[in-house]
Amino acid sequence: MNTLISFSNYYRFKARLYAIPTSQNRLGVDPYPRYFIRPKELIEVMEYSSSPASIDDGYSKDLSSGLYLRNHSKLNDGTVSASDVEIQFLQLSMNPPYWYSNESTYIDWVQINMDKTRALKLEAMFALFKTPTVVEAQVDPDIPVRHLYIEVEDWATKKFTRVENKPWPKQTKTTIMKV
């Protein structure tokens, strides 16, 4: 019997917020957005809900995200392993809005990060820090232009599903009676 297992995960992670001083966020002209975030290290993964009624199910409201969070029950019961979580986090961190893995995802990544609303949010986050780290061109193979970065904490949500093959339950002590 095939069972579909779904995960609604909230990921909190350490990240770097990058600034590319030469970029003007011109789509089709600048190869990199002026500001973007790249996740670096997973801090925690939790189950989330957006419904206030979730408090009745043991969720607590998180003030920074506005979501309702609780410890991940699927991690505790063995349905999801720590390696599953690491693979999911890697997938999250290598796809838009955080990074790209091919030409199609590159286009999405650039469009998302060059969006005015997102760019202004990231610029405001970057402005809160006075001393960013400067990296000269050709030092970082992923970003071969001169750039700045700061260490931040960020969060994201993602839903994953997995099909798992489980055996049919055995019936025991079944009595068939004639009515």
Long-range contacts (C-beta under 8 A, 24 or more apart in sequence): 1-165, 1-166, 1-167, 1-168, 2-163, 2-164, 2-165, 2-166, 3-163, 3-164, 3-165, 3-166, 4-161, 4-162, 4-163, 4-164, 5-74, 5-79, 5-80, 5-161, 5-162, 5-163, 5-164, 6-159, 6-160, 6-161, 6-162, 7-74, 7-80, 7-88, 7-159, 7-160, 7-161, 7-162, 8-47, 8-48, 8-49, 8-157, 8-159, 9-45, 9-46, 9-47, 9-48, 9-72, 9-85, 9-88, 9-157, 9-158, 9-159, 9-160, 10-45, 10-46, 10-47, 10-48, 10-62, 10-65, 10-67, 10-69, 10-155, 10-156, 10-157, 11-39, 11-42, 11-44, 11-45, 11-88, 11-89, 11-92, 11-155, 11-156, 11-157, 11-158, 12-42, 12-43, 12-44, 12-45, 12-46, 12-153, 12-154, 12-155, 13-39, 13-40, 13-41, 13-42, 13-43, 13-89, 13-93, 13-153, 13-154, 13-155, 13-156, 14-39, 14-40, 14-41, 14-43, 14-151, 14-152, 14-153, 15-39, 15-40, 15-98, 15-151, 15-152, 15-153, 15-154, 16-40, 16-149, 16-150, 16-151, 16-152, 17-122, 17-125, 17-126, 17-149, 17-150, 17-152, 18-143, 18-147, 18-148, 18-149, 19-126, 19-132, 19-147, 19-148, 19-149, 20-143, 20-145, 20-146, 20-147, 21-146, 21-147, 21-148, 22-145, 22-146, 25-114, 25-119, 26-114, 27-110, 27-111, 27-114, 30-114, 31-145, 32-110, 32-143, 32-145, 32-147, 33-109, 33-110, 33-113, 33-114, 33-119, 34-114, 34-119, 34-123, 35-113, 35-119, 35-122, 35-123, 35-125, 35-126, 36-97, 36-98, 36-109, 36-113, 36-122, 37-97, 37-98, 37-122, 37-152, 37-154, 38-93, 38-98, 38-99, 39-89, 39-92, 39-93, 39-98, 39-154, 39-156, 42-85, 42-86, 42-89, 43-153, 45-72, 45-75, 45-85, 45-88, 45-89, 46-70, 46-71, 46-72, 47-71, 47-72, 47-73, 47-74, 48-157, 64-155, 65-155, 67-157, 84-162, 88-158, 88-160, 92-156, 92-158, 98-156, 125-152, 126-150
